[in-house]
Amino acid sequence: MDWRKLLREITSTRAGTFGVISVGLLLVIAVFAPLFAIHDPNAIAPMDRLQPPSAMHFFGTDQLGRDLYSRVIYGTRIAIGVAVVVISVSLIVGILLGVSAAYAPRPVDQLIVSAFDIINSFPRLILALALVAVLGPGLTNVILLISIAFIPQFGRVARAQTLAMRNSLFFEAEAVLGAEPWRILLHHVLPNIIGPIFVLASMNIPVVITIEAGLSFLGVGIRPPLASWGGLLHDGYTYLDQSPWLALTSGLALMVATLGFTLLGEALRDAIDPKLQQAR
């Protein structure tokens, strides 16, 4: 794949350019959060509680006097980190299950597909809430539970793409020539199915960020004192009549992240999908 050509395709529109810039900025902030934060995000200063923005505190302070700008910065690390880990786990497990289902005997295939259907029958946030009620809140549990909710989507795409590949002429030609199944899988199946799955992953990142924020907003996600955009939104809602900055700053960060990843995913889909390229 020509990455330079792909980048030019993505940035050929304003929406794609905004997506690339905003996602790139968020990734840099997440990786180098300690360099961007000007205060300890967990340092409590009761005398400075609910202060408005100033030269000392760019976004003001929260109800415990903690620097809100630093907490939003570290909240970026939490949001991006959770999204990347969840998508990576869901993608890997989904591909393994989907490809296995496509190659497996029909009873095993039906069993895997049925498991996918059962998980997909629940809205993701409701499923995550139900699982959190069983395992409890916390960073590790949130990652695990959201990953479970997204595995069927990747698994179904991997299975459908693999079945389509198995019916193609070059696949049959490779088998007739005596190629080992693992060689066909590594050199033909995976390279051809990874494109649509990669697009799906980029489109699901903002959904994961929103679900994590929703769980934290409800108090069953990331536990304090870790900074989460959803937790900051909850505090902002609680103290909205005293200081609007908690809700405004965390809400703006969440909006930029979800919009940026959504626009990047759509631009990536348009650049990779040949049918969409011919239609333009």
C-alpha positions in Angstrom: 0.0 0.0 0.0 1.3 3.4 -1.0 0.9 5.4 2.3 1.8 8.7 0.7 -0.9 8.3 -1.9 -3.3 7.2 0.8 -2.5 10.3 2.9 -3.1 12.5 -0.2 -6.4 10.9 -0.8 -7.5 11.4 2.8 -6.4 15.1 2.9 -8.0 15.9 -0.4 -11.1 17.2 1.4 -11.4 19.6 4.3 -13.1 17.0 6.5 -10.3 14.5 5.9 -7.7 17.2 6.6 -9.4 18.2 9.9 -9.6 14.5 10.9 -5.8 14.0 10.2 -4.8 17.2 12.1 -7.1 16.7 15.1 -6.3 12.9 15.5 -2.6 13.6 15.1 -2.7 16.3 17.8 -4.7 14.1 20.1 -2.2 11.3 19.7 0.7 13.6 20.4 -1.0 15.0 23.5 -1.8 11.4 24.7 1.8 10.2 24.3 3.5 13.3 25.7 0.9 14.3 28.3 3.5 15.0 31.1 5.1 17.6 28.8 1.8 19.4 28.1 0.5 19.4 31.6 1.5 22.3 33.7 0.4 20.9 37.1 0.0 17.6 38.7 -3.5 16.5 37.6 -4.3 15.0 41.0 -2.9 17.7 43.2 -5.6 19.0 45.5 -5.8 22.7 46.5 -9.1 23.4 48.3 -8.4 27.1 48.5 -8.4 27.3 44.7 -11.6 25.3 44.1 -13.8 26.2 41.1 -11.6 29.0 39.9 -12.2 30.5 36.4 -9.5 30.3 33.7 -6.4 32.3 34.4 -2.7 32.5 33.6 -2.0 29.9 36.4 -4.9 27.6 35.5 -5.7 27.8 31.7 -9.1 26.0 32.1 -9.7 26.9 35.7 -10.0 24.4 38.6 -12.4 21.7 39.6 -14.3 21.3 42.9 -11.1 20.1 44.7 -8.9 22.8 43.3 -7.2 20.5 40.8 -5.9 22.1 37.6 -8.6 21.4 35.0 -6.2 21.9 32.0 -3.9 19.2 33.2 -6.8 16.8 33.9 -8.1 17.3 30.4 -4.7 16.5 29.1 -4.4 13.3 31.1 -8.0 12.5 30.2 -6.9 12.6 26.6 -4.3 9.9 27.4 -7.0 7.8 29.1 -9.5 8.2 26.3 -7.0 7.5 23.5 -5.3 4.7 25.4 -8.6 2.9 26.2 -9.8 3.3 22.6 -6.5 1.9 21.1 -6.3 -1.0 23.4 -10.0 -1.9 23.0 -9.8 -1.7 19.2 -6.6 -3.7 19.1 -8.0 -6.5 21.3 -11.3 -6.6 19.5 -9.6 -6.5 16.1 -7.2 -9.4 16.8 -9.7 -11.6 18.6 -12.4 -10.8 16.0 -10.1 -11.7 13.1 -9.1 -15.0 14.7 -12.7 -16.0 15.4 -14.0 -14.8 12.0 -11.3 -16.5 10.0 -11.6 -19.6 12.1 -15.4 -19.7 11.6 -14.9 -19.4 7.8 -12.5 -22.4 7.8 -14.3 -24.4 10.4 -17.0 -27.1 9.9 -20.5 -25.8 9.6 -21.5 -26.6 13.3 -18.5 -24.7 14.6 -19.2 -21.8 12.2 -22.8 -21.6 13.4 -21.8 -21.7 17.0 -19.4 -18.8 16.6 -21.9 -16.8 14.5 -24.6 -17.5 17.2 -22.3 -16.1 19.8 -21.7 -13.0 17.7 -25.5 -12.6 17.3 -26.2 -12.9 21.0 -23.6 -10.2 21.9 -24.8 -7.9 19.0 -28.5 -8.2 20.2 -27.6 -5.9 23.2 -26.8 -2.2 22.7 -23.1 -1.8 23.5 -23.6 0.7 26.3 -26.3 -1.5 28.0 -24.1 -4.6 27.6 -21.1 -2.8 29.1 -23.2 -1.6 32.0 -24.5 -5.1 32.7 -21.0 -6.6 32.6 -19.6 -3.8 34.8 -22.3 -4.6 37.3 -20.9 -8.2 37.5 -17.1 -7.4 37.4 -17.1 -3.9 38.9 -15.7 -0.6 37.6 -12.0 0.1 36.9 -9.7 0.7 34.0 -8.9 -2.9 33.3 -12.5 -4.1 33.5 -13.7 -1.2 31.3 -11.2 -2.2 28.6 -12.2 -5.9 28.8 -15.9 -5.3 28.8 -15.9 -2.8 25.9 -13.6 -5.2 23.9 -16.2 -8.0 24.3 -18.9 -5.7 22.9 -16.9 -4.9 19.7 -15.4 -8.4 18.9 -18.5 -9.6 17.0 -18.4 -6.7 14.6 -14.8 -7.4 13.6 -15.5 -11.1 13.6 -18.4 -10.9 11.2 -16.5 -8.7 8.7 -13.4 -11.1 8.8 -15.7 -14.1 8.3 -17.6 -12.5 5.4 -14.4 -11.4 3.7 -12.7 -14.7 4.2 -15.7 -16.6 2.7 -15.7 -14.3 -0.3 -11.9 -15.0 -0.7 -12.4 -18.7 -0.5 -14.8 -18.6 -3.5 -12.4 -16.6 -5.7 -10.5 -18.1 -8.6 -7.0 -17.3 -7.4 -7.8 -18.9 -4.1 -8.7 -22.2 -5.9 -5.6 -21.9 -8.1 -3.4 -21.7 -5.0 -5.0 -24.7 -3.5 -4.7 -26.7 -6.8 -1.0 -25.8 -7.0 -0.5 -27.3 -3.5 0.0 -24.2 -1.4 -0.3 -24.9 2.3 -3.4 -23.5 4.0 -1.3 -21.3 6.4 0.5 -19.8 3.4 -2.7 -19.0 1.7 -4.0 -17.5 4.9 -1.0 -15.3 5.6 -0.2 -14.2 2.0 -3.6 -13.9 0.5 -6.5 -13.9 3.0 -5.2 -11.6 5.7 -3.7 -8.9 3.3 -7.0 -8.7 1.5 -9.3 -8.5 4.5 -7.2 -6.1 6.6 -8.2 -3.0 4.6 -12.0 -3.1 5.4 -11.3 -4.1 9.0 -8.8 -1.2 9.4 -11.5 1.2 8.1 -14.0 -0.4 10.5 -11.5 0.1 13.4 -11.0 3.8 12.6 -14.7 4.3 12.5 -15.2 2.5 15.9 -12.6 4.5 17.8 -15.0 7.5 18.5 -17.7 5.0 19.6 -15.3 3.4 22.1 -14.3 6.9 23.4 -18.0 7.8 23.8 -18.8 4.5 25.6 -15.9 4.9 28.0 -17.0 8.5 28.7 -20.5 7.4 29.2 -19.5 4.8 31.7 -17.3 7.2 33.6 -20.1 9.8 33.6 -22.4 7.3 35.2 -19.8 6.5 37.8 -19.1 2.9 36.7 -16.1 3.5 34.5 -12.6 4.9 35.2 -12.2 5.3 39.0 -11.0 8.5 40.6 -8.4 10.0 40.9 -7.7 9.1 37.3 -8.8 11.8 35.0 -11.5 10.8 32.5 -13.5 13.1 30.2 -16.7 11.4 31.3 -15.8 11.9 35.0 -15.0 15.5 34.3 -18.4 15.9 32.6 -20.1 14.4 35.6 -18.3 16.9 37.9 -19.2 19.7 35.5 -22.9 18.7 35.6 -22.8 18.6 39.4 -21.2 22.0 39.7 -22.7 23.6 36.6 -24.3 26.5 38.6 -21.0 27.4 40.2 -18.6 26.9 37.3 -19.4 26.0 33.7 -15.7 25.4 32.8 -15.6 21.8 33.9 -18.4 20.8 31.5 -17.3 23.1 28.7 -13.7 22.0 28.5 -14.2 18.3 28.9 -17.2 18.4 26.5 -15.2 20.3 23.9 -12.3 17.7 24.2 -14.8 14.9 23.7 -16.4 16.6 20.8 -13.1 17.2 19.0 -12.0 13.6 19.5 -15.2 12.0 18.3 -15.5 14.4 15.3 -11.9 14.0 14.3 -11.8 10.2 14.4 -15.2 10.1 12.6 -14.1 12.3 9.8 -10.8 10.5 9.5 -12.6 7.2 9.3 -14.9 8.4 6.6 -12.0 9.8 4.6 -10.1 6.6 5.0 -13.1 4.6 3.9 -13.6 6.8 0.8 -9.8 6.5 -0.1 -9.7 2.7 0.3 -13.1 1.6 -1.2 -12.7 1.3 -5.0 -16.4 1.7 -5.6 -16.5 5.1 -3.8 -13.4 6.2 -5.8 -15.1 5.4 -9.1 -18.3 7.2 -8.0 -16.4 10.4 -7.4 
